[in-house]
Amino acid sequence: MELNEAIQSFNKLLSKHGVKGMKLSDVRTASSARTVLSKFGGMGSINDIYICTANGHNIKPEQEAAANAELHELLECIYQHCKDRSK
């Protein structure tokens, strides 16, 4: 999967389940790749997202595992692509 395709899928997944404040912008330059990479570290980072009903997200409990597996696959893809482009 290409980087911006993964970012668009990530944003759609979050929007679908009502996760707010974590939208990523498309990456076109090394600088924008570094900006996205900066969102992976520290408390409250995109690594901390967990989609579930307990967090007030629009999802059924039986869908949580699949949604979070997809989320983490997308995050891994985005991270690796940005790491390669940030050089």
C-alpha positions as CSV (number, residue, x, y, z in Angstrom):
1,M,0.0,0.0,0.0
2,E,1.3,3.4,-0.9
3,L,1.8,6.0,1.9
4,N,-0.9,8.5,1.0
5,E,-3.4,5.7,0.4
6,A,-2.6,4.3,3.9
7,I,-3.1,7.8,5.3
8,Q,-6.4,8.2,3.6
9,S,-7.5,4.7,4.8
10,F,-6.4,5.7,8.4
11,N,-8.4,8.9,8.3
12,K,-11.5,7.1,6.9
13,L,-11.2,4.4,9.6
14,L,-11.0,7.0,12.4
15,S,-13.9,9.1,10.9
16,K,-16.0,6.0,10.5
17,H,-15.7,5.2,14.2
18,G,-15.9,8.8,15.5
19,V,-12.3,9.2,16.6
20,K,-11.5,12.9,16.6
21,G,-8.4,15.0,16.6
22,M,-6.0,12.5,14.9
23,K,-6.3,13.2,11.2
24,L,-3.1,13.0,9.2
25,S,-2.3,15.1,6.2
26,D,-0.9,13.6,2.9
27,V,2.9,13.4,2.7
28,R,4.5,15.1,-0.3
29,T,8.0,16.1,1.1
30,A,10.6,14.8,3.5
31,S,9.5,17.6,5.9
32,S,5.8,16.5,5.8
33,A,7.0,12.9,6.4
34,R,8.9,14.1,9.6
35,T,5.8,15.9,10.7
36,V,3.8,12.7,10.5
37,L,6.5,10.8,12.3
38,S,6.4,13.3,15.2
39,K,2.8,12.2,15.8
40,F,4.0,8.7,16.7
41,G,5.8,9.6,19.9
42,G,4.8,10.6,23.5
43,M,1.7,10.5,25.5
44,G,-1.5,11.0,23.5
45,S,0.2,10.0,20.2
46,I,-1.5,8.1,17.4
47,N,0.1,5.0,18.9
48,D,-2.3,5.4,21.8
49,I,-5.5,5.2,19.7
50,Y,-7.7,2.2,20.7
51,I,-11.1,2.1,19.0
52,C,-13.7,0.7,21.3
53,T,-17.2,1.4,22.7
54,A,-15.7,2.2,26.1
55,N,-13.8,5.1,24.6
56,G,-17.1,6.5,23.2
57,H,-16.4,5.4,19.6
58,N,-19.0,4.4,17.1
59,I,-18.3,0.6,17.0
60,K,-19.9,-2.6,18.2
61,P,-17.8,-4.6,20.7
62,E,-17.6,-7.6,18.3
63,Q,-16.0,-5.3,15.7
64,E,-13.3,-3.8,17.9
65,A,-10.6,-6.4,17.4
66,A,-10.8,-6.2,13.6
67,A,-10.9,-2.4,13.6
68,N,-7.8,-2.2,15.9
69,A,-5.9,-4.8,13.8
70,E,-6.6,-2.7,10.7
71,L,-5.6,0.5,12.6
72,H,-2.3,-0.9,13.6
73,E,-1.5,-2.3,10.2
74,L,-2.1,1.1,8.7
75,L,0.0,2.8,11.4
76,E,2.9,0.4,10.7
77,C,2.7,1.1,7.0
78,I,2.5,4.8,7.5
79,Y,5.4,4.8,9.9
80,Q,7.7,2.7,7.6
81,H,6.9,4.8,4.6
82,C,7.5,8.1,6.4
83,K,10.7,6.8,7.9
84,D,12.0,6.1,4.4
85,R,10.8,9.4,3.0
86,S,12.1,11.6,5.9
87,K,15.8,11.1,4.9
